[in-house]
Amino acid sequence: MSVTFLSSKRIAGLFLASTALLAMSSAAMAKDWPNDHPITMVVGYPPGGGYDAVGRLVAQFLGKELNQNIVVENKSGASGVIGAGSVARAQPDGYTLFLASPAEIVVNRAAGQKLPYDPDKDLTPVALVGDIPAVIVSNPALGVNTVAQLVAHGKTSDLSYGTPGAGGPSHFAGESINAAAGINMLHVPFRGSAPAISAVVGGQVSLGIFGISAALPLIESGKLRPIAIASKTRSELAPDIPALSESPGYEDVLFTNWIAIYLPAHVDASTRQRLVAALRKVTSDPAYKEKLTAMAIEAKFMAGDELQAFLKEENARYTEIAQKRQIKMQ
């Protein structure tokens, strides 16, 4: 029996040839994306909630735009971290998407939570597709109707503010107001928006900071008094409520529950670009906007360098207030 040994030169040639074939195969797959393979959109929260509803709406309109079936998969737990981690570990082939919120990308990290992924290195932002502004409200009996009145009241009396939970955008907004105003409102976290809103209506806490989608019905009924939106601009959902940035000294108190589509890192650039183009069309569709508005969510689009700059600002803003106000999550 004879044994043939390949020279190192021949082995190197075979290796380069196989690498080239793999690269060509990956490029061909990217060029054909999306083909008959279904796309999965991971939502890091349970079925029936707000993010689940948005995820299914985006999947419906995006699937129509791509002429491709998109399946929503709920992987809830740890404030979205479980879902985000699963996407970070997914194959970078464009067939796994993630419906992201500030929690998984900036909030948890700023508050010191250990994550099983690096939001900057293991995930890739594609586009912003919606935004839920945070609104600051009071019980009408308190007599606080403006930011100036809130600050004046906080300097002479004890104030408390309720939020849907510790470590979220509403909590960061409240502590940013404390820092900017030089007051010390007591944070009272609840398990969700409903009990927090009930506590403000019932007078158990002075103020509340919630997503406008949860607070708007009670604002319209007069049971809650709106003070300001924690944003640069007024919300198209409630244009009569002033933006917090309209009050001097509070221009940087900008905390919203934005909604974005992410991919695993290292997805082919052409696939990302096709997805960006499709999401741009989705967010400009009047039917999509109408359905989001019915949920009290603003349809917004942001991608590319603008989105990267926005996320950089978000990271800096959350990190600064977490350090200044000692916000920590275990």
NULUMMAR-556224 format. One line per field, with one value per atom (N, C-alpha, C): y, z, x; residue number from 1. Coordinates in steps of 0.05 Angstrom, whole numbers, padded with zeros to 5 digits. Each point is the difference from the previous one (the first is absolute). Example, Ala and Ser with C-alpha at 12.3 -4.5 7.8 and 13.67 -1.06 7.14 Angstrom:
north = c(-00114;00024;00024;00021;00024;00022)
up = c(00156;00000;00000;-00014;00001;00014)
east = c(00264;-00018;00018;-00007;00016;-00015)
nr = c(1;1;1;2;2;2)
This chain:
north = c(-00024;00024;00025;00018;00025;00023;00017;00024;00025;00017;00024;00024;00014;00024;00025;00019;00025;00019;00015;00020;00023;00014;00023;00021;00003;00019;-00008;-00027;-00010;00003;-00005;00003;00029;00018;00028;00008;-00011;00006;-00010;-00025;-00011;00017;00009;00016;00026;00013;00025;-00004;-00022;-00006;-00004;-00015;-00005;00025;00017;00026;00017;00000;00016;-00010;-00027;-00011;00007;00000;00008;00029;00017;00028;00005;-00015;00002;-00009;-00022;-00011;00021;00012;00020;00024;00008;00023;-00006;-00025;-00008;00000;-00010;-00001;00029;00018;00027;00013;-00006;00011;-00009;-00025;-00012;00007;00013;00005;00019;-00005;-00025;-00020;-00025;-00021;-00014;-00026;-00014;-00005;00006;-00005;00021;-00009;00020;00016;00025;00018;-00001;-00001;00001;00027;00011;00025;-00006;00003;-00006;00025;-00005;00021;-00008;00017;-00008;00003;00001;00003;-00019;-00005;-00021;00008;-00020;00006;00016;00018;00015;00028;00005;00026;00020;00024;00022;-00006;-00010;-00006;-00023;-00019;-00023;00010;00018;00011;00015;00016;00015;-00020;-00020;-00020;-00013;-00007;-00014;00019;00025;00020;00004;00003;00004;-00025;-00024;-00025;-00001;00008;00000;00018;00025;00019;-00006;-00008;-00006;-00025;-00020;-00025;00006;00018;00008;00014;00017;00015;-00018;-00020;-00019;-00024;-00002;-00023;-00026;00001;-00022;-00004;-00024;-00006;00007;00016;00006;-00010;-00016;-00013;00014;00009;00012;-00021;00001;-00019;00015;-00005;00013;-00015;00014;-00011;00020;-00002;00020;-00007;00021;-00004;00020;00007;00017;00027;00012;00026;-00001;-00021;-00003;-00012;-00005;-00009;-00028;-00017;-00028;00001;00015;00002;00012;00022;00013;-00019;-00015;-00019;-00022;-00009;-00021;00010;00025;00012;00005;00008;00005;-00026;-00023;-00026;-00013;00013;-00012;00003;-00016;00001;00027;00013;00026;-00002;-00012;-00004;00017;00017;00018;-00012;-00024;-00013;00000;00015;00004;00030;00012;00028;00003;00023;00005;00026;00000;00025;00011;00021;00009;00025;00003;00023;00011;00023;00011;-00020;-00016;-00017;-00018;-00014;-00020;00012;00025;00013;00019;00017;00020;00000;-00004;00003;-00020;-00026;-00020;00003;00006;00003;00024;00023;00024;-00004;-00016;-00005;-00022;-00010;-00019;-00029;-00006;-00028;-00015;-00024;-00017;-00013;00005;-00011;-00023;-00019;-00023;00007;00026;00009;00028;00010;00027;00014;00019;00013;00013;00009;00013;-00019;-00023;-00018;-00024;-00009;-00024;00005;00025;00007;00024;00001;00022;00015;00026;00015;00003;-00003;00003;00026;00003;00023;00004;00025;00006;-00001;-00012;-00003;00012;00009;00011;00012;00016;00014;00004;-00006;00005;00021;00025;00021;-00005;00009;-00001;00026;-00001;00024;00001;00024;00006;00010;-00013;00007;00003;00014;00003;-00005;-00005;00000;00029;00006;00027;00014;-00015;00012;00011;-00008;00009;00030;00008;00028;00005;-00020;00003;-00005;00022;-00001;00005;00010;00007;-00009;00000;-00008;00019;00026;00019;-00005;-00006;-00006;-00026;-00020;-00025;00006;00015;00006;00016;00020;00017;-00017;-00018;-00018;-00019;-00010;-00019;00012;00027;00013;00006;00000;00007;-00023;-00021;-00022;-00027;-00021;-00027;-00008;-00009;-00010;-00029;-00016;-00027;-00003;-00018;-00006;-00030;-00009;-00029;-00005;-00024;-00009;-00030;-00010;-00028;-00019;00010;-00018;00014;-00012;00012;-00005;00020;-00004;00005;00008;00005;00029;00008;00027;00020;-00008;00018;00006;-00021;00004;00019;-00004;00018;00029;00003;00026;00014;-00014;00012;00008;-00017;00007;00022;00003;00022;00027;-00001;00024;00007;-00020;00005;00014;-00011;00011;00028;00005;00026;00022;-00009;00020;00003;-00018;00001;-00007;-00019;-00009;-00030;-00012;-00028;-00015;-00001;-00015;-00030;-00012;-00028;-00018;-00018;-00019;-00023;-00006;-00022;-00018;-00022;-00018;-00019;-00005;-00019;-00022;-00021;-00022;00006;00018;00007;00027;00009;00027;00001;-00020;00001;00006;-00015;00007;00027;00008;00026;00023;-00003;00021;00001;-00023;-00001;00014;-00002;00013;00030;00010;00029;00010;-00014;00007;00000;-00020;-00003;00018;00014;00018;-00013;-00026;-00013;00010;00009;00013;00027;00019;00027;00002;-00013;00002;-00027;-00001;-00025;00006;-00018;00002;-00026;00001;-00024;00004;-00022;00003;00013;00018;00014;-00018;-00023;-00019;-00010;-00002;-00009;00023;00024;00022;00016;00000;00018;-00003;-00024;-00001;00014;-00001;00013;00030;00008;00028;00012;-00014;00010;00000;-00018;00000;00019;00013;00019;-00011;-00026;-00012;00003;00007;00006;00027;00016;00026;-00002;00004;-00002;00025;-00005;00022;00004;-00021;00003;-00028;00001;-00024;00000;-00022;-00001;-00004;00021;-00002;00028;00000;00025;00015;-00015;00013;-00011;00015;-00009;-00025;-00016;-00025;00005;-00012;00003;-00013;-00017;-00014;00019;00020;00019;00027;00014;00024;00023;-00001;00021;-00003;-00023;-00004;00010;00019;00011;-00021;00003;-00017;00010;-00018;00008;00019;-00003;00017;00029;00005;00028;00015;-00015;00013;00002;00024;00004;-00017;-00013;-00018;-00029;-00006;-00028;-00010;00013;-00008;-00028;-00010;-00027;-00022;00006;-00020;-00013;-00018;-00012;-00030;-00011;-00029;-00010;-00016;-00012;-00030;-00014;-00029;-00004;00005;-00004;-00030;-00006;-00027;-00002;-00020;-00002;-00029;-00004;-00026;-00004;-00023;-00007;-00027;-00004;-00026;-00010;-00025;-00009;00015;00002;00013;-00016;00014;-00012;-00010;00010;-00006;00016;-00012;00012;00028;00019;00027;00003;-00016;00003;-00009;-00020;-00009;00022;00013;00021;00023;00007;00022;-00006;-00024;-00008;00002;-00008;00001;00029;00017;00028;00012;-00006;00011;-00009;-00026;-00011;00013;00004;00013;00029;00013;00028;00002;-00019;-00001;-00007;-00019;-00008;00024;00015;00022;00024;00001;00022;-00009;-00025;-00010;00012;00014;00012;-00020;-00024;-00021;-00008;-00002;-00006;00022;00025;00023;00001;-00006;00001;-00021;-00024;-00022;00006;00012;00007;00022;00020;00022;-00010;-00020;-00012;-00013;-00007;-00010;00022;00025;00023;-00002;-00008;-00002;00016;00015;00016;-00017;00001;-00013;00018;-00010;00015;-00018;00013;-00015;00014;-00016;00010;-00023;00006;-00022;00013;-00017;00009;00016;00021;00016;00015;00008;00014;-00018;-00025;-00019;-00006;-00003;-00005;00023;00025;00023;00001;-00006;00000;-00021;-00024;-00020;00007;00013;00010;00020;00018;00020;-00014;-00020;-00014;-00014;-00013;-00013;00020;00022;00021;00011;00005;00012;-00019;-00025;-00020;-00005;-00002;-00006;00023;00024;00024;00001;-00004;00003;-00024;-00024;-00023;00005;00011;00006;00023;00021;00024;-00006;-00017;-00006;-00028;-00014;-00026;-00020;-00002;-00020;-00026;-00021;-00026;-00021;-00020;-00023;-00025;-00018;-00025;-00020)
up = c(00000;00000;00000;-00017;-00001;00012;00013;00012;-00014;-00008;-00014;00019;00004;00018;-00018;00009;-00015;00011;-00018;00008;00014;00016;00015;-00020;-00023;-00020;-00011;-00004;-00011;00021;00025;00022;00001;-00001;00001;-00023;-00024;-00023;00004;00010;00005;00021;00021;00021;-00012;-00017;-00012;-00018;-00015;-00018;00015;00023;00015;00013;00009;00012;-00020;-00025;-00021;-00006;00000;-00006;00022;00025;00022;-00003;-00007;-00003;-00023;-00022;-00022;00007;00016;00009;00017;00019;00018;-00016;-00020;-00016;-00016;-00010;-00016;00017;00025;00019;00005;00005;00006;-00024;-00024;-00024;-00004;00008;-00003;00023;00021;00024;-00007;00010;00014;-00021;00004;-00018;00014;-00005;00012;00029;00012;00029;00016;00019;00016;00018;00005;00018;00028;00021;00027;00012;00013;00015;00029;00015;00029;00015;00018;00018;00028;00015;00027;00022;-00007;00020;-00006;00019;-00003;-00021;-00010;-00019;00014;-00016;00011;00010;00004;00009;-00022;00007;-00020;-00020;00009;-00019;-00018;00011;-00017;-00022;00007;-00020;-00022;00008;-00020;-00017;00012;-00015;-00021;00007;-00019;-00023;00007;-00020;-00020;00011;-00017;-00017;00012;-00016;-00023;00006;-00021;-00024;00006;-00021;-00014;00016;-00012;-00017;00010;-00016;-00027;00000;-00025;-00018;00011;-00016;-00012;00015;-00009;-00015;00000;-00011;00013;00026;00015;00027;00008;00025;00024;00019;00024;00025;00015;00023;00025;00017;00026;00021;00013;00021;00026;00020;00026;00018;00007;00019;00023;00019;00021;00024;00016;00024;00003;00025;00007;-00016;-00001;-00014;-00029;-00014;-00028;-00005;00021;-00004;-00012;00008;-00011;-00030;-00009;-00029;-00015;00011;-00013;-00001;00021;00000;-00021;-00004;-00020;-00028;-00005;-00026;-00004;00021;-00001;-00007;00007;-00005;-00027;-00013;-00024;-00024;-00020;-00024;-00014;-00009;-00013;-00029;-00005;-00028;-00008;00018;-00006;00005;00011;00004;00030;00016;00028;00006;00007;00007;00030;00010;00028;00003;00013;00006;00026;-00002;00024;00012;00026;00015;00015;00013;00014;00021;00012;00022;-00008;-00023;-00008;-00011;-00010;-00014;00018;00015;00016;00030;00008;00027;00019;-00006;00018;00004;-00022;00002;00016;-00004;00015;00030;00007;00028;00012;-00014;00011;-00001;-00016;-00002;-00018;00009;-00016;-00023;-00024;-00023;-00013;-00011;-00014;-00029;-00006;-00027;00002;-00020;-00002;-00020;00008;-00019;-00024;00004;-00022;-00019;00011;-00016;-00010;00014;-00007;-00014;-00001;-00013;-00019;-00021;-00019;-00003;00005;-00004;-00030;-00007;-00027;-00004;00015;-00002;00023;00007;00019;-00014;00012;-00013;00016;00024;00017;00025;00014;00024;00018;00026;00020;00019;-00003;00018;00029;00018;00029;00008;00015;00009;00030;00010;00029;00007;00019;00008;00030;00008;00029;00005;00025;00009;-00001;-00012;-00001;00027;00021;00027;00010;-00011;00009;-00008;-00021;-00009;-00014;-00011;-00015;-00030;-00015;-00029;-00019;00010;-00017;00013;-00016;00010;00022;-00004;00021;00026;-00001;00024;00013;-00016;00010;00016;-00011;00013;00025;-00001;00024;00022;-00007;00020;00011;-00017;00009;00019;-00002;00017;00028;00002;00026;00013;-00016;00010;-00010;00012;-00009;-00024;-00020;-00024;-00005;-00012;-00008;-00029;-00014;-00027;-00005;-00012;-00006;-00029;-00004;-00027;-00004;-00024;-00004;00011;00010;00011;00002;00017;00003;-00024;-00007;-00021;-00028;-00004;-00027;-00007;-00025;-00009;00018;00011;00017;00026;00011;00024;-00006;-00023;-00007;-00005;-00011;-00005;00027;00019;00026;00014;-00001;00013;-00015;-00026;-00015;00009;00005;00010;00028;00017;00026;-00002;-00018;-00003;-00011;-00021;-00012;00018;00016;00016;00028;00008;00027;00021;-00007;00019;00005;00016;00007;00002;-00023;-00001;00006;00016;00007;-00023;-00010;-00021;00013;-00011;00010;-00025;-00002;-00023;00004;-00021;00001;-00021;00001;-00019;-00024;-00017;-00023;00002;-00023;-00002;00015;-00002;00011;00030;00017;00029;00006;-00016;00004;-00006;-00022;-00007;00021;00010;00020;00026;00006;00024;-00003;-00024;-00004;00001;-00013;00000;00028;00016;00028;00020;-00009;00018;00018;-00005;00016;-00007;-00025;-00007;-00013;00001;-00010;-00030;-00013;-00029;-00012;-00027;-00014;-00026;-00008;-00026;-00015;-00022;-00015;-00030;-00014;-00029;-00006;-00019;-00005;-00008;-00012;-00008;00024;00023;00024;00014;-00002;00015;-00015;-00026;-00016;00006;00002;00006;00026;00021;00025;-00001;-00017;-00005;-00013;-00020;-00015;00017;00020;00018;00023;00003;00021;00027;00001;00025;00005;-00021;00003;-00013;00011;-00011;-00013;-00026;-00014;00006;00005;00006;-00024;-00010;-00023;-00012;-00025;-00013;00002;00007;00004;-00028;-00016;-00027;-00010;-00023;-00012;-00012;-00010;-00013;00011;-00005;00009;-00015;00012;-00013;-00018;-00023;-00019;00011;00020;00013;00019;00011;00019;-00003;-00022;-00006;00020;00016;00020;00025;00003;00024;-00007;00015;-00007;00003;-00016;00002;00024;00014;00023;-00009;-00024;-00010;-00003;00001;-00001;00026;00021;00026;00002;00003;00002;00022;-00008;00019;-00002;-00016;-00002;-00029;-00016;-00028;-00004;00020;-00003;00014;00011;00013;-00022;-00015;-00023;00003;00008;00005;-00012;-00021;-00013;-00003;-00003;-00006;-00030;-00013;-00029;-00007;-00024;-00010;-00025;-00001;-00023;-00008;-00025;-00010;00000;00011;00001;-00014;-00007;-00011;00016;-00002;00011;-00013;00013;-00012;-00025;-00018;-00023;-00022;00000;-00023;-00024;-00024;-00024;-00005;-00009;-00003;-00019;-00022;-00019;00012;00017;00014;00019;00015;00018;-00016;-00023;-00016;-00011;-00008;-00010;00022;00024;00022;00008;00000;00005;-00019;-00026;-00021;00004;00008;00004;00025;00021;00024;-00004;-00017;-00007;-00013;-00018;-00013;00020;00019;00020;00017;00010;00018;-00013;-00027;-00015;-00010;00005;-00009;00018;-00012;00017;00017;-00010;00015;00025;-00003;00023;00021;-00010;00018;00015;-00014;00012;00022;-00005;00020;00024;-00004;00022;00017;-00014;00014;00017;-00009;00016;00025;00001;00024;00016;-00008;00012;-00002;-00024;-00006;-00025;00000;-00024;-00019;-00026;-00020;-00007;00004;-00006;-00015;-00016;-00014;00004;00005;00003;-00006;-00016;-00007;-00006;-00006;-00008;00020;-00009;00018;00021;-00008;00019;00023;-00006;00021;00018;-00012;00016;00019;-00010;00017;00022;-00006;00020;00022;-00007;00019;00018;-00012;00015;00021;-00008;00019;00022;-00007;00019;00021;-00009;00018;00019;-00010;00017;00020;-00009;00018;00023;-00007;00020;00020;-00011;00017;00019;-00010;00017;00024;-00006;00021;00019;-00010;00018;00020;-00009;00018;00019;-00010;00016;00022;-00007;00019;00012;-00006;00011;-00005;-00025;-00008;-00006;00015;-00003;-00002;-00018;-00002;00004;00015;00006;-00022)
east = c(00017;-00017;00018;-00007;00016;-00016;00013;-00012;00011;-00019;00009;-00003;00021;00000;-00002;-00017;-00002;00021;00011;00020;-00014;00015;-00011;-00011;00013;-00009;-00027;-00004;-00025;-00022;00006;-00020;-00009;00019;-00007;-00018;00006;-00017;-00028;-00003;-00026;-00016;00015;-00013;-00011;00017;-00008;-00024;00000;-00022;-00026;00001;-00024;-00010;00018;-00008;-00014;00011;-00012;-00028;-00004;-00026;-00020;00009;-00018;-00008;00019;-00006;-00019;00004;-00018;-00028;-00001;-00026;-00015;00015;-00012;-00010;00016;-00007;-00025;-00001;-00024;-00025;00003;-00023;-00009;00019;-00007;-00014;00010;-00012;-00029;-00006;-00026;-00019;00010;-00016;-00022;-00025;-00008;-00010;00007;-00010;-00024;-00003;-00023;00002;00023;00004;-00015;-00017;-00016;00018;-00008;00015;-00013;00016;-00010;00005;-00020;00003;-00003;00022;-00001;-00009;-00020;-00009;00006;00014;00009;-00020;-00026;-00021;-00023;-00018;-00020;-00021;-00015;-00022;-00022;-00012;-00022;00007;00026;00009;00004;00009;00003;00022;00023;00022;-00008;-00014;-00009;-00019;-00018;-00018;00014;00020;00016;00016;00012;00015;-00016;-00025;-00017;-00009;-00003;-00007;00023;00024;00023;00004;-00003;00003;-00020;-00024;-00021;00007;00008;00005;00027;00020;00026;-00001;-00015;-00004;-00013;-00019;-00013;00019;00017;00019;00021;00009;00021;-00012;-00027;-00013;00011;00001;00012;-00015;-00003;-00013;00018;-00009;00015;-00015;00013;-00012;00010;-00018;00007;00004;00023;00007;00005;-00016;00003;00020;00021;00020;00003;-00018;-00002;00017;00006;00015;00023;00006;00023;00000;-00024;-00003;00011;-00008;00007;00028;00015;00028;00001;-00019;00000;-00004;-00019;-00005;00023;00012;00022;00024;00005;00022;-00003;-00024;-00005;00006;-00006;00005;00030;00013;00029;00015;-00011;00012;-00009;-00020;-00011;00019;-00005;00016;-00004;00021;-00002;-00008;-00023;-00008;-00024;-00009;-00022;-00028;-00001;-00025;-00009;00014;-00008;00002;-00023;-00002;-00007;00006;-00007;-00015;-00023;-00014;00011;00016;00015;-00013;00005;-00009;00025;-00002;00023;00011;-00017;00008;00023;-00002;00020;00025;-00002;00022;00016;-00014;00015;-00006;-00026;-00008;00013;-00003;00011;00030;00014;00029;00007;-00014;00006;-00004;-00020;-00007;00017;00020;00019;-00008;-00021;-00008;00020;00008;00018;-00016;00009;-00015;00016;-00014;00013;00008;00000;00007;00010;00014;00009;-00019;-00016;-00019;00014;00024;00014;00014;00010;00016;-00016;-00021;-00014;-00027;-00008;-00025;00004;-00015;00002;-00026;-00001;-00025;-00006;-00025;-00009;-00016;-00021;-00017;-00019;-00005;-00021;-00027;-00020;-00026;-00023;00005;-00022;00011;-00017;00009;-00024;00004;-00020;00010;-00008;00010;-00008;00017;-00007;-00012;-00022;-00014;00000;00004;00000;-00028;-00012;-00028;-00002;-00022;-00005;-00030;-00006;-00028;-00010;-00023;-00009;-00002;-00005;-00003;00026;00023;00026;00004;-00012;00003;00026;00013;00025;-00006;00002;-00008;00023;00022;00023;00026;00021;00026;00009;-00004;00007;-00014;-00026;-00015;00010;00007;00011;00025;00019;00025;-00004;-00017;-00006;-00012;-00018;-00013;00021;00018;00020;00021;00004;00019;-00011;-00026;-00013;-00015;-00007;-00016;00012;-00008;00008;-00017;00013;-00014;00009;-00017;00006;-00010;00013;-00009;00000;-00022;-00002;00007;00012;00007;-00007;00000;-00006;00021;00023;00020;00027;00017;00027;00017;00017;00020;-00010;-00025;-00010;00003;-00007;00002;-00015;-00023;-00016;00016;00013;00016;00024;00013;00022;-00010;-00024;-00011;-00004;-00012;-00004;00025;00020;00026;00014;-00004;00011;-00012;-00026;-00014;00011;00003;00012;00027;00017;00027;00000;-00017;-00001;-00013;-00020;-00014;00012;00017;00011;-00021;-00018;-00020;00004;-00016;00004;-00027;-00014;-00025;00006;-00017;00003;-00010;00016;-00009;-00015;-00024;-00016;-00005;00015;-00005;-00023;-00015;-00022;00005;-00016;00002;-00018;00009;-00016;-00013;-00011;-00011;-00027;-00017;-00027;00000;00015;00000;00013;00020;00012;-00019;-00015;-00020;-00022;-00008;-00021;00009;00026;00011;00000;00005;-00001;-00029;-00018;-00028;-00011;00008;-00009;00014;00021;00014;00021;00006;00021;00028;00004;00025;-00007;00018;-00006;-00001;00019;00003;00004;-00001;00006;00015;00016;00014;-00004;-00015;-00008;00003;-00001;-00004;-00027;00000;-00025;-00023;00007;-00021;-00016;00012;-00014;-00015;00011;-00011;-00021;00000;-00016;-00030;-00012;-00028;-00009;00017;-00006;00006;00018;00004;-00024;-00011;-00023;-00025;-00002;-00023;00002;00024;00004;00009;00005;00009;00029;00015;00029;00005;00018;00007;00027;00002;00026;00018;00025;00019;00019;00011;00019;00006;00009;00010;00030;00013;00029;00013;-00001;00010;00009;00014;00008;-00023;-00020;-00022;-00027;-00021;-00026;-00008;-00016;-00009;-00024;00001;-00023;-00025;00003;-00022;-00015;00014;-00012;00015;-00005;00016;-00004;-00021;-00004;00017;00013;00017;00028;00011;00027;00022;00021;00024;00016;00013;00016;00023;00009;00022;-00008;-00026;-00009;00005;00006;00007;00030;00011;00029;00012;00022;00014;-00007;-00020;-00009;00001;00017;00003;00011;00014;00013;-00016;-00023;-00017;-00017;00012;-00013;00000;-00022;-00002;-00026;00002;-00024;00004;-00022;00002;-00001;00024;00001;00000;-00007;-00002;00016;00019;00018;00003;00008;00006;00030;00008;00029;00004;00025;00010;00023;00007;00025;00023;00023;00023;00009;00014;00013;-00019;-00025;-00017;00010;-00001;00009;-00012;00017;-00008;-00024;00000;-00022;-00026;00000;-00024;-00010;00018;-00008;-00012;00012;-00010;-00028;-00005;-00026;-00021;00008;-00018;-00006;00020;-00004;-00020;00004;-00018;-00028;-00003;-00027;-00013;00015;-00011;-00007;00015;-00006;-00028;-00005;-00027;-00022;00006;-00019;-00009;00020;-00006;-00013;00001;-00013;-00028;-00007;-00026;-00022;-00019;-00022;-00015;-00003;-00014;00016;00026;00017;-00001;00002;-00002;-00026;-00022;-00026;-00003;00010;-00002;00018;00024;00016;-00012;-00012;-00013;-00023;-00014;-00021;00010;00026;00013;00013;-00004;00014;00030;00009;00029;00005;00022;00007;00017;-00007;00016;00023;00024;00024;00020;00016;00021;00027;00020;00027;00019;00021;00019;00027;00020;00026;00015;00014;00017;-00017;-00024;-00018;-00007;-00007;-00006;00024;00023;00025;00005;-00003;00005;-00021;-00025;-00021;00006;00008;00006;00024;00020;00023;-00009;-00017;-00011;-00016;-00016;-00016;00018;00021;00019;00012;00009;00012;-00019;-00025;-00020;-00007;-00006;-00007;00023;00024;00023;00005;-00002;00005;-00019;-00026;-00020;00001;00007;00003;00022;00022;00023;-00007;-00012;-00006;-00021;-00020;-00021;00002;00022;00006;-00023;-00008;-00020;00014;-00007;00012;-00021;00005;-00017;00018;-00011;00015;-00005)
nr = c(1;1;1;2;2;2;3;3;3;4;4;4;5;5;5;6;6;6;7;7;7;8;8;8;9;9;9;10;10;10;11;11;11;12;12;12;13;13;13;14;14;14;15;15;15;16;16;16;17;17;17;18;18;18;19;19;19;20;20;20;21;21;21;22;22;22;23;23;23;24;24;24;25;25;25;26;26;26;27;27;27;28;28;28;29;29;29;30;30;30;31;31;31;32;32;32;33;33;33;34;34;34;35;35;35;36;36;36;37;37;37;38;38;38;39;39;39;40;40;40;41;41;41;42;42;42;43;43;43;44;44;44;45;45;45;46;46;46;47;47;47;48;48;48;49;49;49;50;50;50;51;51;51;52;52;52;53;53;53;54;54;54;55;55;55;56;56;56;57;57;57;58;58;58;59;59;59;60;60;60;61;61;61;62;62;62;63;63;63;64;64;64;65;65;65;66;66;66;67;67;67;68;68;68;69;69;69;70;70;70;71;71;71;72;72;72;73;73;73;74;74;74;75;75;75;76;76;76;77;77;77;78;78;78;79;79;79;80;80;80;81;81;81;82;82;82;83;83;83;84;84;84;85;85;85;86;86;86;87;87;87;88;88;88;89;89;89;90;90;90;91;91;91;92;92;92;93;93;93;94;94;94;95;95;95;96;96;96;97;97;97;98;98;98;99;99;99;100;100;100;101;101;101;102;102;102;103;103;103;104;104;104;105;105;105;106;106;106;107;107;107;108;108;108;109;109;109;110;110;110;111;111;111;112;112;112;113;113;113;114;114;114;115;115;115;116;116;116;117;117;117;118;118;118;119;119;119;120;120;120;121;121;121;122;122;122;123;123;123;124;124;124;125;125;125;126;126;126;127;127;127;128;128;128;129;129;129;130;130;130;131;131;131;132;132;132;133;133;133;134;134;134;135;135;135;136;136;136;137;137;137;138;138;138;139;139;139;140;140;140;141;141;141;142;142;142;143;143;143;144;144;144;145;145;145;146;146;146;147;147;147;148;148;148;149;149;149;150;150;150;151;151;151;152;152;152;153;153;153;154;154;154;155;155;155;156;156;156;157;157;157;158;158;158;159;159;159;160;160;160;161;161;161;162;162;162;163;163;163;164;164;164;165;165;165;166;166;166;167;167;167;168;168;168;169;169;169;170;170;170;171;171;171;172;172;172;173;173;173;174;174;174;175;175;175;176;176;176;177;177;177;178;178;178;179;179;179;180;180;180;181;181;181;182;182;182;183;183;183;184;184;184;185;185;185;186;186;186;187;187;187;188;188;188;189;189;189;190;190;190;191;191;191;192;192;192;193;193;193;194;194;194;195;195;195;196;196;196;197;197;197;198;198;198;199;199;199;200;200;200;201;201;201;202;202;202;203;203;203;204;204;204;205;205;205;206;206;206;207;207;207;208;208;208;209;209;209;210;210;210;211;211;211;212;212;212;213;213;213;214;214;214;215;215;215;216;216;216;217;217;217;218;218;218;219;219;219;220;220;220;221;221;221;222;222;222;223;223;223;224;224;224;225;225;225;226;226;226;227;227;227;228;228;228;229;229;229;230;230;230;231;231;231;232;232;232;233;233;233;234;234;234;235;235;235;236;236;236;237;237;237;238;238;238;239;239;239;240;240;240;241;241;241;242;242;242;243;243;243;244;244;244;245;245;245;246;246;246;247;247;247;248;248;248;249;249;249;250;250;250;251;251;251;252;252;252;253;253;253;254;254;254;255;255;255;256;256;256;257;257;257;258;258;258;259;259;259;260;260;260;261;261;261;262;262;262;263;263;263;264;264;264;265;265;265;266;266;266;267;267;267;268;268;268;269;269;269;270;270;270;271;271;271;272;272;272;273;273;273;274;274;274;275;275;275;276;276;276;277;277;277;278;278;278;279;279;279;280;280;280;281;281;281;282;282;282;283;283;283;284;284;284;285;285;285;286;286;286;287;287;287;288;288;288;289;289;289;290;290;290;291;291;291;292;292;292;293;293;293;294;294;294;295;295;295;296;296;296;297;297;297;298;298;298;299;299;299;300;300;300;301;301;301;302;302;302;303;303;303;304;304;304;305;305;305;306;306;306;307;307;307;308;308;308;309;309;309;310;310;310;311;311;311;312;312;312;313;313;313;314;314;314;315;315;315;316;316;316;317;317;317;318;318;318;319;319;319;320;320;320;321;321;321;322;322;322;323;323;323;324;324;324;325;325;325;326;326;326;327;327;327;328;328;328;329;329;329;330;330;330)
